[in-house]
Amino acid sequence: MAGRRTQPPTQAVEPKSGSKRPVRGAKSKAKRVAKNASEEFGKKTIALVYDFDGTLSPRPMQEYAFMPKIGIDPQDFWDESNKIAREQQADPLITYMHLLYKKAKEKGVRIDREDLVAQGRDVDLFPGVTNWFAAIKDYISEHPASHGVELRHYLISSGLTEIIEGTSIRGEFHNVFASEYWFDAYDLPYPKRVITDTGKTQYIFRINKGIEDLDQSINEHMPEGRRPVPFLNMVYFGDGDTDVPSMAVMRKNGGYAVAVHPPGKAVENCIKLFQAQRCDFFAPADYRVGSDLYKRTCLLLDRILADIRIGEEVWQMEQATKAGSK
């Protein structure tokens, strides 16, 4: 049996009166129990995952600086882009990325990566977003069940990586998965990565499996027990129909979803999502401490933290049981 030491043959010695014969393997068993006790439950990471346009920012990020710079009306642009996508049976996101730069070239405006990053400074955010990350961190750190818990924020967006990099909140995210241009290969920048509505779900599974390097495939089966960020520890924040696939995947696998709407308007779509059981809660996109969004997010965090503690307790019992059976 593993851990049992082989003793060299010795002459049998009768134990002294009143003494107990040592139990063979007792030291090894004690070592196993100590080793298992020193190991840690590995499912303590909480992941809050966000869409960007309409969720953290009131409008599509391209409308703040990119479109004004090349002199195009946002509504006219989106109407034209959607029309081309329908007529050509093309992917709407690839279509908009191509059309945006085509319009820039027609106006003689050369926009490179550095320029897009600079445009990120002009992007507006909903009330409280800039302080949200610190507020959530404080809430968790002060929670009695937060021992050893790591909090991560992720962004999954069909918007542009370059613009996001220039926003004031880029540094708050553990990782950002967004659409991106390839600037060096062509005179007209070509889409390097396009994240569609359904394509967002790939990145949710990457977070779940701990495979955030895009060079690595996530298609290979990974048992639930090996996944470092369980869906139970995840919350997805979105604003509309484009987030339905992500919300559905999250909730189907035991995670949570929150729908947001601009304060004072556009609540109807969130109501539909709630009635269709696509989200657990909905609230105005007010990220300030004390808002409905803050309070409902904290309720979900309370449940997640309780689940982590329960999971840890069960894990410790399982380890002790395994050690005791050897």
ChimeraX attribute file (.defattr): number of C-alpha atoms within 10 A of each C-alpha:
attribute: neighborCount
match mode: 1-to-1
recipient: residues
	/A:1	6
	/A:2	8
	/A:3	13
	/A:4	13
	/A:5	11
	/A:6	8
	/A:7	7
	/A:8	6
	/A:9	6
	/A:10	6
	/A:11	6
	/A:12	6
	/A:13	6
	/A:14	7
	/A:15	10
	/A:16	8
	/A:17	6
	/A:18	6
	/A:19	7
	/A:20	8
	/A:21	9
	/A:22	9
	/A:23	7
	/A:24	12
	/A:25	16
	/A:26	12
	/A:27	14
	/A:28	15
	/A:29	18
	/A:30	13
	/A:31	14
	/A:32	19
	/A:33	17
	/A:34	13
	/A:35	12
	/A:36	16
	/A:37	14
	/A:38	9
	/A:39	10
	/A:40	12
	/A:41	16
	/A:42	17
	/A:43	21
	/A:44	24
	/A:45	18
	/A:46	23
	/A:47	23
	/A:48	21
	/A:49	24
	/A:50	23
	/A:51	25
	/A:52	23
	/A:53	18
	/A:54	19
	/A:55	24
	/A:56	25
	/A:57	18
	/A:58	18
	/A:59	17
	/A:60	17
	/A:61	24
	/A:62	20
	/A:63	17
	/A:64	17
	/A:65	18
	/A:66	22
	/A:67	17
	/A:68	12
	/A:69	14
	/A:70	19
	/A:71	12
	/A:72	16
	/A:73	11
	/A:74	16
	/A:75	10
	/A:76	9
	/A:77	17
	/A:78	15
	/A:79	10
	/A:80	15
	/A:81	20
	/A:82	17
	/A:83	15
	/A:84	17
	/A:85	16
	/A:86	13
	/A:87	8
	/A:88	11
	/A:89	10
	/A:90	13
	/A:91	14
	/A:92	18
	/A:93	20
	/A:94	19
	/A:95	20
	/A:96	18
	/A:97	20
	/A:98	17
	/A:99	17
	/A:100	18
	/A:101	19
	/A:102	15
	/A:103	16
	/A:104	19
	/A:105	15
	/A:106	10
	/A:107	13
	/A:108	10
	/A:109	13
	/A:110	12
	/A:111	17
	/A:112	14
	/A:113	16
	/A:114	12
	/A:115	14
	/A:116	20
	/A:117	17
	/A:118	16
	/A:119	22
	/A:120	24
	/A:121	16
	/A:122	17
	/A:123	20
	/A:124	17
	/A:125	23
	/A:126	19
	/A:127	16
	/A:128	17
	/A:129	20
	/A:130	16
	/A:131	13
	/A:132	18
	/A:133	19
	/A:134	11
	/A:135	17
	/A:136	17
	/A:137	13
	/A:138	11
	/A:139	14
	/A:140	20
	/A:141	16
	/A:142	11
	/A:143	12
	/A:144	10
	/A:145	16
	/A:146	20
	/A:147	13
	/A:148	13
	/A:149	17
	/A:150	14
	/A:151	18
	/A:152	17
	/A:153	18
	/A:154	21
	/A:155	23
	/A:156	26
	/A:157	23
	/A:158	22
	/A:159	23
	/A:160	23
	/A:161	22
	/A:162	21
	/A:163	26
	/A:164	24
	/A:165	19
	/A:166	20
	/A:167	19
	/A:168	16
	/A:169	15
	/A:170	17
	/A:171	12
	/A:172	16
	/A:173	15
	/A:174	12
	/A:175	16
	/A:176	21
	/A:177	22
	/A:178	23
	/A:179	21
	/A:180	21
	/A:181	19
	/A:182	14
	/A:183	15
	/A:184	10
	/A:185	9
	/A:186	8
	/A:187	8
	/A:188	17
	/A:189	19
	/A:190	17
	/A:191	16
	/A:192	12
	/A:193	16
	/A:194	21
	/A:195	21
	/A:196	20
	/A:197	17
	/A:198	13
	/A:199	15
	/A:200	21
	/A:201	20
	/A:202	16
	/A:203	23
	/A:204	24
	/A:205	20
	/A:206	19
	/A:207	21
	/A:208	21
	/A:209	20
	/A:210	15
	/A:211	16
	/A:212	18
	/A:213	9
	/A:214	10
	/A:215	7
	/A:216	9
	/A:217	10
	/A:218	17
	/A:219	9
	/A:220	6
	/A:221	7
	/A:222	10
	/A:223	8
	/A:224	12
	/A:225	10
	/A:226	13
	/A:227	18
	/A:228	17
	/A:229	22
	/A:230	24
	/A:231	24
	/A:232	21
	/A:233	25
	/A:234	27
	/A:235	26
	/A:236	25
	/A:237	25
	/A:238	27
	/A:239	28
	/A:240	19
	/A:241	15
	/A:242	15
	/A:243	24
	/A:244	19
	/A:245	15
	/A:246	27
	/A:247	27
	/A:248	17
	/A:249	21
	/A:250	23
	/A:251	20
	/A:252	12
	/A:253	12
	/A:254	13
	/A:255	20
	/A:256	26
	/A:257	29
	/A:258	24
	/A:259	28
	/A:260	24
	/A:261	23
	/A:262	19
	/A:263	14
	/A:264	8
	/A:265	8
	/A:266	14
	/A:267	17
	/A:268	10
	/A:269	16
	/A:270	24
	/A:271	18
	/A:272	14
	/A:273	22
	/A:274	17
	/A:275	11
	/A:276	9
	/A:277	14
	/A:278	26
	/A:279	26
	/A:280	18
	/A:281	21
	/A:282	24
	/A:283	23
	/A:284	21
	/A:285	28
	/A:286	23
	/A:287	24
	/A:288	18
	/A:289	14
	/A:290	10
	/A:291	15
	/A:292	17
	/A:293	21
	/A:294	19
	/A:295	15
	/A:296	17
	/A:297	22
	/A:298	15
	/A:299	12
	/A:300	20
	/A:301	22
	/A:302	18
	/A:303	13
	/A:304	22
	/A:305	24
	/A:306	15
	/A:307	16
	/A:308	24
	/A:309	19
	/A:310	12
	/A:311	16
	/A:312	17
	/A:313	13
	/A:314	13
	/A:315	15
	/A:316	17
	/A:317	12
	/A:318	13
	/A:319	18
	/A:320	16
	/A:321	12
	/A:322	13
	/A:323	18
	/A:324	12
	/A:325	8
	/A:326	13
